[in-house]
Amino acid sequence: MPQIVINTRPVERAAPLTQHLQAAGLVVIEMPMLTLQPRLTTDLDIALMHQWMAGEYKALVIVSPTAAASGLAAWQSLDHKKCEYKTKDSNGNYAQRLSEGLSLPSPLVAVGEATAAEFSQVRIDTTNYQILQPETANNEGMLAMPEIDSLQAGDKLLIWRGLGGRRLLVDTLQARGVHIDSIAWYERTMPIDAMAQYQQWQQAFLTRSTASSQQSKPIVVISSAAAFEHWSNIVNDEQLKTLDKEQNSDAVANTTQRLSFTLKDFSYVVLGERLANMVAAQQLSYWRVEDLSPDTILSAIHSKI
């Protein structure tokens, strides 16, 4: 039977991976473990944006397409307001300003192709500073960049991100004495239908797999600690519910349809050292990748099959 892969990436980011794996002959189940919710912009966020626009930071790091889109919208809005006093026709002036290009006040580091692509939507003046990408789209890749590696005690770095997330970059630079400010444009929550999706998939899978002993473990792609936490909670909760039903029902003894998976019934493709340590601590079968490109994930899956 074909290998099953569960893609837990948020809806907004799932399609490229799903399409790539399907083209390689794998069966892909999209089961998002995260949904991205915008956060209200605070006065502090606006103050940090003004400081960045005034050139007070050595660099700006943007960790996701969602952070890029939200931050870019705020940047455009603030740039617009800055120019309103120059003309009575504020809309006309804004259009002219954008056509000339937003001016980068520092190097801009976009983590990954999709994040960098958000900035192709508007014209940005890169005369003084460039939009850069690390060779490897992760924290380690950013730390290796000259613009980040050269930061010293007293230097300031701004990060556009989501609430929470990996802290290797922040912890490493703060240990050097670099001042880090960040704006969390969104937060990650569990989709309200995640449990129902999992239950429906599990029931269908168990029904099919009873007829075949050749079915290999489903592979789950996990890209963040929050996604793994949500996945673990769902799998464990469903297992406990099933055990409870079995203990309180005489009818269960003669059927296999109420069986439930455990975390160990899956293999995992996980991003980076932190996630690898989390799954290793639970003695789960996994393959660690250093970026989330579809090619990288497919190579990991092929190495496991």
C-alpha positions as CSV (number, residue, x, y, z in Angstrom):
1,M,0.0,0.0,0.0
2,P,1.2,3.6,-0.7
3,Q,3.0,5.4,2.1
4,I,0.7,7.8,4.0
5,V,2.0,11.2,5.1
6,I,0.2,13.4,7.5
7,N,1.0,17.1,6.8
8,T,0.3,19.1,10.0
9,R,1.4,22.5,8.6
10,P,-1.0,25.4,8.9
11,V,-3.5,25.7,6.0
12,E,-1.7,28.7,4.6
13,R,1.5,26.8,4.3
14,A,0.5,23.2,3.6
15,A,-0.1,23.2,-0.2
16,P,3.5,23.2,-1.6
17,L,4.5,20.2,0.5
18,T,1.3,18.3,-0.1
19,Q,1.6,18.8,-3.9
20,H,5.2,17.8,-4.0
21,L,4.7,14.6,-2.0
22,Q,1.6,13.7,-4.0
23,A,3.6,14.1,-7.2
24,A,6.1,11.6,-5.8
25,G,3.3,9.0,-5.3
26,L,2.6,9.4,-1.6
27,V,-0.8,9.7,-0.1
28,V,-1.0,13.0,1.8
29,I,-3.5,13.8,4.5
30,E,-3.7,17.5,5.4
31,M,-4.4,17.7,9.1
32,P,-3.3,21.1,10.4
33,M,-2.2,21.2,14.0
34,L,-1.8,25.0,14.0
35,T,-4.0,27.9,12.9
36,L,-2.5,31.4,12.7
37,Q,-4.5,34.1,14.4
38,P,-3.5,37.8,14.0
39,R,-2.8,39.7,17.2
40,L,-3.8,43.2,18.0
41,T,-1.0,45.7,17.2
42,T,0.1,47.4,20.4
43,D,1.6,50.9,21.0
44,L,4.9,49.2,21.8
45,D,4.8,47.4,18.4
46,I,4.3,50.7,16.6
47,A,7.1,52.3,18.6
48,L,9.4,49.5,17.6
49,M,8.4,49.9,14.0
50,H,9.2,53.7,14.2
51,Q,12.6,52.9,15.8
52,W,13.4,50.5,13.0
53,M,12.3,52.9,10.3
54,A,14.6,55.5,11.9
55,G,17.6,53.2,11.4
56,E,18.1,52.2,15.1
57,Y,18.5,48.5,14.3
58,K,21.5,46.7,12.7
59,A,19.1,44.3,11.0
60,L,15.5,43.0,10.7
61,V,14.9,39.3,10.8
62,I,11.6,37.9,9.6
63,V,10.8,34.3,10.4
64,S,7.7,33.5,8.4
65,P,5.5,34.6,5.4
66,T,2.7,35.5,7.9
67,A,5.0,37.7,9.9
68,A,6.3,39.3,6.6
69,A,2.8,40.0,5.3
70,S,1.7,41.6,8.6
71,G,4.8,43.6,9.2
72,L,4.8,44.8,5.6
73,A,1.2,46.0,6.0
74,A,2.2,48.0,9.1
75,W,5.3,49.4,7.4
76,Q,3.2,50.6,4.5
77,S,0.6,52.2,6.8
78,L,3.2,54.0,8.9
79,D,5.1,55.2,5.7
80,H,1.7,56.5,4.4
81,K,1.0,58.4,7.6
82,K,4.5,59.9,7.7
83,C,3.8,61.6,4.3
84,E,0.2,62.7,4.8
85,Y,1.1,66.2,5.9
86,K,2.8,66.9,2.6
87,T,-0.4,67.0,0.5
88,K,-4.1,67.4,0.7
89,D,-4.6,64.4,-1.5
90,S,-3.3,61.8,0.9
91,N,-4.3,58.9,-1.4
92,G,-2.4,60.3,-4.4
93,N,0.6,61.0,-2.3
94,Y,0.6,57.5,-0.9
95,A,0.5,55.9,-4.3
96,Q,3.4,58.1,-5.5
97,R,5.4,57.2,-2.4
98,L,5.0,53.5,-2.9
99,S,5.9,53.8,-6.6
100,E,9.2,55.3,-5.5
101,G,9.8,52.4,-3.2
102,L,9.8,51.8,0.5
103,S,13.3,52.5,1.7
104,L,15.0,49.8,3.8
105,P,16.5,51.3,6.9
106,S,18.6,48.1,7.6
107,P,19.5,44.8,6.1
108,L,16.4,42.6,6.0
109,V,16.8,38.9,6.6
110,A,13.9,36.7,5.3
111,V,14.0,33.1,6.5
112,G,13.0,31.1,3.4
113,E,11.8,31.7,-0.2
114,A,8.1,32.1,0.8
115,T,9.0,34.8,3.4
116,A,11.2,36.7,0.9
117,A,8.4,36.4,-1.8
118,E,6.1,38.5,0.4
119,F,8.3,41.5,-0.4
120,S,7.9,41.1,-4.1
121,Q,4.3,42.5,-3.7
122,V,5.6,46.1,-3.3
123,R,8.5,48.1,-4.6
124,I,11.3,48.3,-2.1
125,D,14.3,50.6,-2.5
126,T,17.4,48.4,-1.9
127,T,20.0,51.1,-2.8
128,N,21.5,51.1,0.8
129,Y,20.4,47.7,2.1
130,Q,19.4,44.3,0.7
131,I,16.8,41.7,1.3
132,L,18.8,38.7,2.2
133,Q,18.2,34.9,2.9
134,P,20.3,32.4,4.8
135,E,21.7,29.5,2.8
136,T,19.8,27.2,5.2
137,A,16.3,28.4,6.2
138,N,16.6,28.0,10.0
139,N,18.1,29.6,13.1
140,E,21.6,28.0,12.4
141,G,21.5,29.4,8.9
142,M,20.8,32.9,10.1
143,L,23.5,32.8,12.8
144,A,26.0,31.9,10.0
145,M,25.2,35.1,8.0
146,P,27.8,37.9,8.2
147,E,25.0,40.4,9.0
148,I,24.0,38.4,12.0
149,D,27.4,36.8,12.9
150,S,29.0,40.3,13.2
151,L,26.5,41.6,15.8
152,Q,28.2,42.6,19.0
153,A,27.3,43.7,22.5
154,G,25.1,46.8,22.3
155,D,23.9,46.2,18.8
156,K,20.1,46.1,18.3
157,L,18.2,43.5,16.2
158,L,14.5,43.5,15.5
159,I,12.5,40.3,14.8
160,W,9.1,39.9,13.1
161,R,7.6,36.6,14.3
162,G,4.7,34.7,15.7
163,L,4.1,34.4,19.5
164,G,6.4,31.7,20.9
165,G,8.5,29.7,18.5
166,R,12.2,28.6,18.4
167,R,14.6,30.7,20.5
168,L,18.1,29.6,19.4
169,L,18.7,32.8,17.5
170,V,17.5,35.0,20.3
171,D,19.3,33.1,23.1
172,T,22.6,32.9,21.1
173,L,22.6,36.7,20.4
174,Q,21.5,37.7,23.8
175,A,24.4,35.7,25.3
176,R,26.7,38.0,23.2
177,G,25.1,41.1,24.7
178,V,23.0,41.9,21.5
179,H,19.8,43.8,22.3
180,I,16.8,41.9,20.8
181,D,13.3,43.4,20.2
182,S,10.5,41.5,18.6
183,I,7.0,42.1,17.3
184,A,4.7,39.0,17.5
185,W,2.2,39.7,14.7
186,Y,0.2,36.5,15.2
187,E,-0.2,33.5,17.5
188,R,-0.5,29.8,17.0
189,T,-3.6,28.0,18.3
190,M,-5.0,24.5,17.7
191,P,-7.7,24.4,15.0
192,I,-11.1,23.8,16.4
193,D,-11.7,20.8,14.2
194,A,-8.3,19.1,14.7
195,M,-9.7,16.4,17.0
196,A,-12.6,15.6,14.7
197,Q,-10.3,15.4,11.7
198,Y,-8.0,13.0,13.5
199,Q,-10.8,10.8,14.7
200,Q,-12.3,10.6,11.2
201,W,-9.0,9.7,9.6
202,Q,-8.1,7.1,12.3
203,Q,-11.4,5.3,11.9
204,A,-11.0,5.1,8.2
205,F,-7.4,4.1,8.3
206,L,-8.1,1.3,10.9
207,T,-11.0,0.0,8.8
208,R,-8.8,-0.3,5.7
209,S,-5.6,-1.6,7.5
210,T,-7.4,-4.6,9.0
211,A,-7.4,-6.1,5.6
212,S,-3.7,-5.7,5.1
213,S,-0.7,-6.4,7.3
214,Q,1.6,-4.7,4.8
215,Q,0.7,-1.1,5.8
216,S,3.7,0.8,7.0
217,K,3.6,3.4,9.7
218,P,2.0,6.7,8.7
219,I,4.6,9.5,8.7
220,V,3.8,12.8,10.4
221,V,5.5,16.0,9.4
222,I,6.0,18.3,12.4
223,S,7.5,21.7,12.0
224,S,7.1,23.3,15.5
225,A,7.0,22.4,19.2
226,A,3.4,23.8,19.4
227,A,2.3,21.5,16.5
228,F,3.9,18.5,18.3
229,E,2.2,19.4,21.6
230,H,-1.2,19.7,19.9
231,W,-0.6,16.4,18.0
232,S,0.4,14.6,21.1
233,N,-2.6,15.8,23.0
234,I,-5.0,14.7,20.3
235,V,-3.4,11.2,19.9
236,N,-3.2,10.6,23.7
237,D,-6.7,11.9,24.4
238,E,-8.2,9.7,21.7
239,Q,-6.3,6.7,23.1
240,L,-7.6,7.4,26.6
241,K,-11.1,7.7,25.4
242,T,-10.9,4.4,23.5
243,L,-9.4,2.6,26.6
244,D,-12.2,4.0,28.7
245,K,-14.9,2.8,26.3
246,E,-13.3,-0.7,26.1
247,Q,-13.3,-0.9,29.9
248,N,-17.0,0.1,30.1
249,S,-18.5,-1.8,27.2
250,D,-19.1,-5.5,26.9
251,A,-19.6,-5.2,23.2
252,V,-16.0,-4.0,22.5
253,A,-14.5,-7.4,23.2
254,N,-15.5,-8.8,19.8
255,T,-14.5,-5.9,17.6
256,T,-11.3,-4.2,16.4
257,Q,-12.9,-1.0,15.3
258,R,-12.4,0.7,18.6
259,L,-8.7,0.3,18.6
260,S,-6.7,3.6,18.8
261,F,-3.2,4.7,17.8
262,T,-0.5,5.7,20.2
263,L,2.3,8.2,19.4
264,K,4.6,5.3,18.7
265,D,2.4,4.0,15.9
266,F,3.7,6.9,13.7
267,S,7.1,7.9,12.3
268,Y,8.0,11.6,12.3
269,V,9.8,14.1,10.2
270,V,10.8,16.9,12.5
271,L,12.5,20.3,12.1
272,G,15.7,21.0,14.0
273,E,17.4,19.9,17.1
274,R,14.7,21.1,19.6
275,L,12.0,19.0,18.0
276,A,14.3,16.0,17.5
277,N,15.1,16.1,21.3
278,M,11.4,16.2,22.1
279,V,10.5,13.1,20.0
280,A,13.6,11.3,21.1
281,A,12.7,11.8,24.7
282,Q,9.5,9.8,24.0
283,Q,11.4,7.1,22.1
284,L,9.6,7.8,18.9
285,S,10.9,6.9,15.4
286,Y,11.9,10.1,13.6
287,W,14.0,11.7,11.0
288,R,15.4,15.2,11.6
289,V,15.5,17.8,8.8
290,E,17.2,21.3,8.9
291,D,14.7,23.1,6.6
292,L,11.1,22.6,5.5
293,S,11.6,22.6,1.7
294,P,9.5,19.9,0.0
295,D,12.6,18.3,-1.5
296,T,14.2,18.0,1.9
297,I,11.1,16.4,3.5
298,L,10.7,14.0,0.6
299,S,14.3,12.9,0.8
300,A,13.8,12.2,4.6
301,I,10.7,10.2,3.9
302,H,12.4,8.1,1.2
303,S,15.2,7.4,3.5
304,K,12.7,5.9,6.0
305,I,10.7,3.8,3.7
